[in-house]
Amino acid sequence: MKWGWRRSENLVDGEWRWSFARRQLIYDVVEPERVYLERWRFDTPFVSIFLHSINLPDRDPYPHTHPFSWSRSLIVKGSYVEERGPYGDDVRRYRPGQVNRIDADTIHRIVSTRGDRPVWTIFAAGKPHGRGWGFVIDGNYQDHKEYLAVRNARPDTSDASVETGASEAPEYST
C-alpha cells in the first residue's frame, strides 16, 4: 500500500508500512544475561506504538535522546524516577496514569524503578527527526553508534568500577 502524500522514512526500515507486534529484547550491559527492556512494536504510516516492559533502569552513566520528532509514554503499571537535562538536574517521578512527554530535544535517563519491579508503558512516537539515538556526554551529543562502539570496545576490567547502560540501542531508520 502506497501513501503518496507521506513518502518520508518509516520508523522501522525506510518504508511506510504496517507491522504488528515485532518483539525486541535489549540486554543490560552490566549483567548481559538480563533483559533491560522488552518491547513490542506496532507500526502504522502515521505513528508507532510500543508496549514496553522496563525491567531495569538506564544503567548507563550518560543520558540519551530519542530519534523521534515527538513521543509520549503512558505509565500503565509501576513507576520510575527520571533525570532530565545534560547533567540530570531536573528529577521527575512518573506513576501509573501519568504521561511522560519526550520531544526531539529531550535528554533523559531512568535512574530507578519502584521496588526494582518492571514498569509497563505504552509509548507512542512520531516520525524520526533525522538525528537518531544519541547520548549526551559532558553536554555534547554523540551518536549512539559511535558511543556504543567505544563503550563496547573497552577491555574487561572486572575488578574496576563498571560504567553501565543498555548493551545496544535499537536500530531505527533515521
C-alpha positions in Angstrom: 0.0 0.0 0.0 1.5 3.4 -1.0 0.9 6.6 0.8 2.0 9.1 -1.8 1.4 12.1 0.4 3.5 10.6 3.1 6.7 9.2 1.4 9.2 10.1 4.1 11.1 7.4 6.1 9.3 5.0 8.3 10.2 4.4 11.9 11.3 0.9 11.0 13.2 0.4 7.9 12.8 3.3 5.4 9.4 2.3 4.0 5.9 3.4 5.2 4.2 0.1 6.0 2.3 -1.6 8.7 3.9 -4.1 11.2 2.4 -5.7 14.2 3.9 -7.0 17.5 7.5 -7.0 16.5 9.3 -8.1 19.6 12.7 -6.8 20.6 14.9 -7.6 23.6 17.6 -5.1 24.8 20.1 -6.6 27.2 21.8 -4.9 30.1 25.5 -4.0 29.8 26.3 -4.7 33.4 24.6 -8.1 33.5 24.3 -9.1 29.8 22.2 -12.1 30.7 19.4 -9.8 32.0 16.9 -8.1 29.8 17.0 -4.4 30.4 14.0 -3.6 28.1 11.5 -5.8 26.4 9.4 -4.1 23.7 6.6 -5.0 21.3 6.1 -2.5 18.5 3.2 -1.8 16.3 3.9 0.5 13.3 1.5 2.4 11.1 2.2 5.0 8.4 1.1 7.6 11.0 2.6 6.6 14.3 4.4 3.8 16.1 3.1 2.4 19.3 5.4 0.4 21.7 4.5 -1.7 24.6 7.5 -1.5 27.0 8.4 -3.6 29.9 11.3 -1.6 31.5 13.0 -4.3 33.7 16.0 -2.2 34.8 16.8 1.5 35.0 19.1 3.0 32.4 22.4 1.9 33.9 24.5 3.9 31.5 26.1 7.0 33.2 25.0 9.3 30.4 21.6 10.5 29.4 20.2 9.8 26.0 18.0 11.3 23.3 15.3 9.6 21.2 15.2 9.6 17.3 11.5 10.7 17.1 10.1 14.2 16.4 7.8 13.6 19.4 6.8 10.8 21.7 4.6 10.2 24.8 4.9 7.4 27.3 1.8 6.5 29.3 2.8 4.7 32.5 0.5 1.7 32.9 2.0 -0.2 35.8 4.9 0.5 38.1 6.7 3.8 38.4 10.1 5.3 37.7 12.3 8.3 38.5 13.9 10.1 35.6 16.7 12.6 35.4 16.4 15.2 32.6 18.9 17.6 31.0 22.5 17.0 30.0 23.6 16.9 33.7 20.4 15.3 35.2 19.4 18.5 37.1 15.7 18.0 36.6 14.4 15.0 38.5 10.9 13.7 37.9 8.8 10.7 39.1 6.2 9.1 36.9 3.4 6.9 38.2 0.5 4.9 36.6 -1.8 7.1 34.6 0.8 9.8 34.1 2.2 10.7 30.7 5.9 11.4 30.1 6.4 13.9 27.2 9.6 13.1 25.3 10.3 15.5 22.5 13.1 15.6 19.9 15.3 17.7 22.2 14.6 15.8 25.4 17.7 14.5 27.2 16.9 11.9 29.9 17.6 8.7 31.6 15.6 6.5 34.0 17.5 6.2 37.2 15.3 3.9 39.3 12.1 1.9 39.2 9.9 1.4 42.3 10.8 -1.8 44.1 13.1 -2.9 41.3 9.9 -4.2 39.5 9.2 -3.9 35.8 7.5 -0.7 34.6 4.9 -1.2 31.9 4.4 1.7 29.5 2.6 2.4 26.2 4.9 4.6 24.2 3.7 6.5 21.1 6.2 8.0 18.7 6.0 10.2 15.6 8.3 10.2 12.6 12.1 10.3 13.1 13.7 13.8 13.3 16.8 12.8 11.4 19.5 12.7 14.1 18.8 9.2 15.6 19.5 7.9 19.1 22.3 9.6 20.9 24.0 10.1 24.3 25.0 13.4 25.9 28.4 13.3 27.4 29.6 16.4 29.2 27.0 18.4 27.4 27.9 17.2 24.0 25.7 15.0 21.7 27.3 11.7 20.5 25.5 9.4 18.0 24.6 6.1 19.7 26.6 4.0 17.2 29.8 5.9 17.9 29.2 5.9 21.6 28.4 2.2 21.8 31.4 1.2 19.6 33.7 3.0 22.0 32.0 1.7 25.2 31.7 -1.9 24.0 35.4 -1.9 22.9 36.6 -1.2 26.5 38.7 -4.0 27.9 37.2 -6.2 30.6 38.0 -4.6 34.0 36.1 -6.8 36.2 37.8 -5.6 39.4 37.4 -1.9 38.4 34.3 0.1 38.7 32.0 -0.6 35.7 30.2 2.0 33.6 26.7 0.8 32.9 24.0 1.1 30.3 21.9 -0.9 27.8 24.0 -3.2 25.7 22.7 -1.9 22.5 20.4 0.8 21.2 17.6 -0.4 18.9 18.1 0.1 15.2 15.7 2.6 13.6 16.0 4.4 10.4 16.8 8.0 10.8 
